[in-house]
Structures are given as structure tokens and as C-alpha cells.
């Protein structure tokens, strides 16, 4: 359905009630095992097409994805296994190109650990349509994460402008890809979404956070610890992941976008992550070394897949239940 076709529909409410004709969902999977069927089913009946791009998972994950599609007779699902870990940007681009080829006006990007709440896609489409003519390129759902730390809310339901959002749970207009291009592939993993946000804002597009549309983010290997009377969240990321997290943030905010405020924020994140890895995490020395090496590589402006020293292109992660 094109924008011309939409003119035949009388109201925004009626148009937003047709998300299945407008939206294709792209799910990126990597060794997700038991979680993937819930992710697929949560979104399959809210969109017209589901594109599942697998980034070189082990056979157990591939079999689970195929079984979930067959067991639930999901004819709208397309499964595109890549055979190796291309990185998040390259995998997203494979899925986005397939989604645009279906004629979708919007692409919803999801991680394999993200469940779309009922009605969330229609709410995202409605939010985007309510702001037509205001150059809104991305509308992002609000993440809900299980945590022992009480969440605070500003109590506002109105969409608001933001500078950056995670790609999982984001609805992106077709025109954004046509005018700005695809995701960067040389970041490989972390900050791929933040780089894209910076690029589209630089091109004059707006990003909205839509609090009335929600997605549920299943936790990974997260633990809560006490430090100086405060509760801190320990992510237990692998050394390979920490290398990319630190490196890519410095490349983005020191070498490419040169944002002093976001660079200072990234420096704080790196410092806190370093302390947490030393105090609470497994493989302390290996992780501390990865943080230091990643920071140096980022300051030098180096990108691309991690080397064999930093990982074998397979960013390890634990099974998420």
C-alpha cells in the first residue's frame, strides 16, 4: 500500500487500524533458543510480513525457528538464515531490503528477545500518522524490562522528541531508508542504532518515543548487586561484547559525531562498566583488558568485526529463557 492508496481512507484512526497492510517486521536472531517462538507470535498477527534474519546461529536455534513457523502455520513469515555472524547492521540490512521489497510502508525492527505487546504496532502506526507533515522518521516503543529496581515514570502519554533510541521496537518509515540509506555495517554490533539516529536527525528527520506502545524486553544474564548502599545492575556481558561497546561509542562520539555531552556520558559508562567487571563479574582480567583495548581502538577510529583476539565473529551469549 502506497501513500496514494492511504488517501482513499477517510481518517487517521481507520488508517492506523490497518497496520498489517502497512508494516513488515524484521527480527534478527542469534543463538536465542527457547525465546524465539514468543517473539515471533507476539508480532506475527500485528503485521503483514515477518522477516527473520538469522546471524549464524547453532543448529538448535535454526531448528526452533523453523519449528515455530511450521507449528503455528505462519505463512507470513520468511526465514533468511545467513550461515555466519554478519553483525547487526548487515543482518538488519538484509531484513530491511526484504521488507521493502514486499511494498511495506513501515519496517518494525526487533531483537529476538523482544516481545511486542498487543496493539503496539497499531499504536506506533497511529503515532506516526498523527504527526504526518512533521518529518517524523522513526517512532519507538517504550521498553518494559523485568527488574527488582522499581521503574519511575513521568506519567506522560504524549510522544516526545528524542535524540536516540535502541533499534529493537522501532518503527521506521520507508522514506527514511530511501533518503538516508541503510544501517552501517562496520560497527558490527553496539551503537549501530545510535549512529543511524544521529544520521537521520542530521538529515532533518525527527525521532519520537511513543509511551503508549510497549515492548517487553526479556533479560539476559543480569544480576543485581549492592554497592555503597545502592543497587547496581550487572549485565555480565562477554569480553567480546564489552570490546565492541566501548570501541563503538568512542568512534561515534569522539571521531565521527564529536558530541561532547554524549562523549562524556560514554566515558562514564566505560568507567562504571570497568569497575563492575572488576568487582562483580566472571573473567575479570579478560573483560578489563577488552574494555581498555576497545577504548583505545575506538579513540583511534578503528571499526569492523572483532579480531580473533577479541572474538571469532561469534559474540557469545547465554541462552535467554
N, C-alpha and C positions, 0 to 999 in steps of 0.2 A: 504494500500500500504506500503510495507516494503522498507528498503534501497536498497535491492537487485533489487526490481522492478524499483527503480529510475535509476539504472544503464542503463536500456534499453532506457531511454530518453536521447537525444543527448546533450542538452545544459542546463545550469542553467536557462536561460530565459524560455525555454519550461517547465522545471520542476516547476518553480515558477508560471507559468500560470495555474497550476493545484491545487490551494490551497484547493478547495472543496474536493479533494480526499485525502488530507493530514491532514486537520485541523478540530478539533471539538472545538466549543466554549462552555464555561461554564459560565453561568450568574447566579449570586447569587442575590436573590430578598428578600426584606423585607419592607412591607408596602409602596410600591412605587406608587401605584395607576396609575395616568394618564400617567406617563412617560414610562412605560414598553413596550408598543407596538412599540414606536420609537426605543428603544434599540434592540428589537428582530428583527425588519425589517431591521435595518441598517446592521446587521451581517448575517442574515439568508441565503442570496444569495451569500455570500462570503466564506462559509464553507460547509463541508459535513453534519455536525450534530450540532444541538444546544441543549445543556443540560441546563435546567432551574431548579435550586435548590431553593426552597422557604424555608426561615428560620422562619416559624411560623407566617406568615402574617395574617391580619384580612381577613374576607371573601371577602371584596370588592377587595382587591388585587388579591386573588386567582381567583375570577370570571373574572377579567380583563385579567389575563394571559391566562386563558382557552379561553376566547372570542377572544383574539388576535390571538391565534393559529388557532382556528376554522375559524374565519372570513377570514384569509389570506391563509387558506388551507396549512399550513406549516407542511407537513408530515415529514420533517427532524427534527422537534422539539420534545424533550421529556421533560415532566414536572414531577418533582420529589418533591412534597410538603413534608416537614418533620414534620409538625404539631407543632413544637416548635422551639425556637431560639437556635440552636446548637452552635452558634458562627461562625465567618467567616472561621476559619481554618477547622472545622469539615464539614461545608457545602461545601467548596471547595474540600475537600477530597471525599465527596460523588459524586460530579460532575466529578472530575478528574478520579476516578475509572470507572465511567460510560463511560467517553470519551475514555479512554484507551481500554475499552472492545470493542469499535467499530473498533479498529485497527488504530486509528489516530496516526500519527507520531508527531503531534504537538497539544498542548492544548492552546487555547486562553482564558484567564480568564478576566471576565468583571463584573463590578458592574452594578446594574440596572439603574444607572443614566449616563451611558457612551454610547455614540453613535459612532460606528465605521465608519470612513469616507470611501467613495467609493474607492476601490482599496487598502485599508490599509492592509488587510490580505495578499494579494499577495505581497505587498511591504515587509512585515515582513518576509514572507517565503523566498523571494528573498535575503533579507539581511542575513538571517541565512545560506542559501545555498552558498552565496558568501564567507562566512567565514568557510566553511567546513574544517575540519582538524585543526581548531584553538580552539577547545574545547569551543565553544560558547553554553551556555545552555539556556539563555533567551535573547530574543530581545524585547525591549519595544518601544511602540509607543509614540509619543510626544503628551502631553495633550494640548488641546485648551480649555480655560475657558473664558466665558464672564466676563469682568471686566472693570470697569471705569479706572483702572490703566493701562496705555499703557505697552504692553509687549515688552521686549527687546530681540533681537535675535543676536546670534553671526554670523549669515549668513552662517553657515556651513551646508552642506547636508550630510557630511560623518558620518557614525556611529562612536560612541566613547565609550570607556570603562567607566562604572560607577560602583559604589560600591553598590547602592541600588536603587530600583525603586518601585513604587506602583504596586500592582498586577493587577489592572484594566488596560487592554490594553497591557498585557504582553503575548508573545508567548513563550511557554516553551516546550523544546524538550522532547519527550517520555523518552529518555535515562537518563534525569535528575531525573525523578521520580524513574526510575528503579535502579539508582545508589545511590541517596541521600535519597530517601524516600519522604514522603508526608509532607503537611503543619502541623506545630504544632497546636494542638487544645487547649492547656491550656492558650494561650494568649487571646483567645476568640474574640478579635477584633483588635485593633490598634497594629501595629508593627509585625503582623503575617507575612506580606510580607517582611519586613526588616530582620526579623530573618531568613527567608528562603534564602534571598540573601546572608547573611553572611555565612550560612551553605554551600551553593553550591560553593561560592568562596573559602571557606576553603577546599573544596573537589577538587579544581583545575579547576572549570568551570569559564567561563567568562560571563559577562553581558554586552550587548550592548544597547545603546539608538539609535534608528533609527529615525532621524528627518523627513524623507520623508514619514513616516507612521504616521497618526494622528488620534486621537480620540477626540470627543467633550465631555467635562465633564460638565453636567448641574449643575448649582449652587444650593446649599441648601439655608438655611436661612441666607445668607451672607449679611452683611451691611458694608458700608464704612463710617468711621468717621475721623475727623481731630484731631491730637494730636501734639502739639508743631510745628504747621506748616506743618506736614506731614500727608499723607493719610494712615490710617491703616485699615486692613481688620479684621472685627469682625465675627467669624464663628457662634456664638450663639449655640454652641454645648450644649447638655443636660449635667447635672451634672454627670450622669452615664457614658457618653462618655468621659468627662474630667477625671474622675477617672481612666478609662482604659488607656487613652492616656498617662497620667503621670506615672501610675504604670508600664506599659509595657516597656516604654522607659528606666526606671531605671533598671528593671530586665535585659533587653537586654544588655545595655551598661555598667552597673555597676557590675552586678552579673555574667552574662554569657560570654559576649564577651570582656568585660573590655577594651573598646576603649576610651582612654582619650579624644581624639578630638571629637568623637561623643557624649560622655557623657557631655562634656562642651556645645556642641550645644543643647543637650536635656535640660540641666539646663536653658539655655537662653530661650528656647521655653516655659518651665514651668513658668519662671518668667514673661515673656511677657503675656502669657495666663492668669496668675493670675491678673495682672494689668488690662488687658482688661475686665476680668469678673467683677472686682470691679467697673470700670469706666463706662462701656457701656452696660452690659448685664442684662437680666432679672434673677431673682432668685440669686442675687449676693452672699448672705451668703451661700446658699446651694452649689453653684458652687465653691466658695472659699474653703469650707470645703472638697468638693470632691477632689480638687487639692491637698490639704495638705494630706488627707488620702491616696490618690493614690500614692503620692510621698513616704510616709512612708512605705506603703505596698510594693512598688517596691524596696526600699532600703533593705527591709527585705527578698526580693526574693520570695514573695508570688504571685501565679498565679491562674488561674481558672476563672470560671464565676463570675460576681459580686454578692456579697451577697445581701440579701434583703434590707440591709441598703443602698447599692449603686445602687440598681436597681433589678427588679424582672425577670432578664434574658431577658427583652424586652427593648432594648436600644431605647428610644423614639426618633422619628424624625418627622419633619413636612413633609407634602405632597410636593413633588417636581413637579413643573409644567413642 
